[in-house]
Amino acid sequence: MTVKNADREAIRHGKITEAPLRERPSFPTWAVKLTMAITGLIFGLFVLGHMVGNLKIFMPLNHGVAPIDEYGEWLRTIGEPLFPREGFLWIVRIVLLACLALHIWGAFTLRARSARSRGKFKRTNLMGGWQSTATRAMLATGVILLLFIIFHLLDLTFGEVVASDEFVHGAVRDNLLATFAPERWFVTLFYVLAMVALALHLTHGIYLAVSDLGWLGERGRGWMVLLAYVLPFIVVVGNIVMPIAIALGWVPEFSR
């Protein structure tokens, strides 16, 4: 191994220099990986719960009230009167935003350290298959998902910029019907493509998280397969069914 800036006098006299080969990072790599694993699993649980809530779009109206609207109202009133209206919901949003910032920071930090360690040598001869494809696509799928999150919030949470003219705060069912209307096919297409990116990202992300958290022993291998393959498949299929069904007119028209 070639050591840059070696202490030549120490080498000449048979002494070993104590200078490190590279500068010690201010934040250990294991801690960055742990941060990525925890925040990634939080996002995984969130998208699972979000999918279950979205599927309420298929439930019939109850005396003119959509179950998915009742679900949305429940989210806004969690913790009352201990918390003000939407107080708990904003706590969840802030936690998710913090997790997003930490996850992005961790991703670019690990990528930069990996590039410095490899130098001019690139990673080759991966095993192939779904995991290798997901590995190569992690940065690309991450960027796609970040753009999707921004679009999704503007379209269905704040009703700004790209939202349909039919947007009404609190009318979850009607807003979904408006944003995935047949004439807005590009929104449906973007949503589906984002879900494919989510499948790739979740598969490899959960696999790494389980490994980094030390859950990848023989006894936990079955759980790893369940988490890394079955769970993303269920989440993605559940999320894709909704916009496609609305775009094809399989969900009844507006409730108001």
Disulfide bonds with the S-S distance in Angstrom:
none
